[in-house]
């Protein structure tokens, strides 16, 4: 059974107000439990979540668990190490990009210079003939 976007949105917003009150500024950016509750369909073995492509409720719960566990020292440390490694990799790629861009600009200028010289030589040759 597929639920329509309109029905999902209406139900989800209604349940947000029930859970967190009428002031939308007090609502969380994303409530995974509520999303699962309102948007799941397909039965317990094949729960799919509305608006999340092939994401299963189990995957969403697992992601939520990882973020909760992420507050522990070891998980936090591992995530920090991964983040630092990604930052370093990004910095390395940025530096390589800058070098490639500089080389490209140099080669473009050199090509323009060679083209100008070629055209001068060609003009000289045509005058001689």
N, C-alpha and C positions, 0 to 999 in steps of 0.2 A: 504494500500500500504506500503510495507516494503522497506526501502532504504538500499542498500548494504554498508558495512563498507567502501569499497574503495571510493564509491561515496560520502558518508558522510565526510570522512576524506579530500578528495580533495576539496569538496565544503567548508567545515569548514575552512581549511587552506587558501583557496583563499579569503574567506570573512574576515579572520583575517588580511591578508595583506592589503585588501581594507580599513579596519577600522583603523588599527594601523600602517600601513607602512610595508616595506619589512624587516626591522630589527627585527628578532624574539625575540631579548632580550627586546624589548619594548612591547611585547605582554603580556597581563595578564595571570596568571596561568589558570584561568577559567573565561570565559565570558558566564554567564548563559543566557543572552538575545540572544546572537549569537547561543548558543547551542539549545535554543528553536526554533529560527528562522530556522536553518539549519536541525535540527534533529527531528522536530515534524511531526507526521503523524496521521491520523485517524480522522481528522475533529475537529471542535471546541468542541464537546461534549466528544470525546474520544482521546484527544491528548496524545500520548505516546512519550517518548523521546528516541531516538536511544542511545543504550549503557547504559541506566539507568534503565533496567529491567522494573518494573511496575510503575516507577516514572512518574507522570503526570506533564505536564507543570505547572499546577496550584500548585502542591506541590513544584516544584522548585521555582516558583515565591513567594510562601508563605515563603519558607526557606530564600530566598533572602530578603524578607521584614523583617523577624525576625532579620536577621543580620544587616539590616539598622536601625531598631528600637532599636536594641541592644545598639546603641550608646546613647540612651536616659538614663537619670540617673536611673530611676526605673528599666528598663529592665537590664541595666548594673549591678545594685545592686543585682537584683535577680540572674543573671547569676553568679556573683561573689560569692554569698552565696551558690549557687549550686556547684560551683567549689570547694569552701572551704570544703563543706560537702563531696564531692567526694574524695578530698585529705585526709580528716580525715578518711573516710571509707577505703580508700586504705591503709593508714598507719596502721589502726586497723587490716585489713586482712593480711598485711605483717607481723605484729607482731605475729598474730595467726599462720601463716605459719611457722615462725621461731621457735615458741614453738613446733608445731607439728613435725617439722623436727628434733629438738633437742630430743624430746621424741622418735621419730622413731630411731634415731642413738643410743640413750641410750638402747632402747629395743633390737636393733640388736646386740649391744655389749653384753648385758646381755644374750641373747639367745645363742650367740656364747660361752660364758662362761659356761652356763648350759649344752650345748651340749658337751663341752670338759669334764666337770665333769662326765656327763653321760657315755661318752666313757671310762673314767678312771674306773668308778665303774663297767662297763660291763667287762672290761679287768680283773679287780680284781676278779670278780665273776667267770669268765671263768677259771682263774688260780686255784681257790678253787675247782672247780668241776672236 
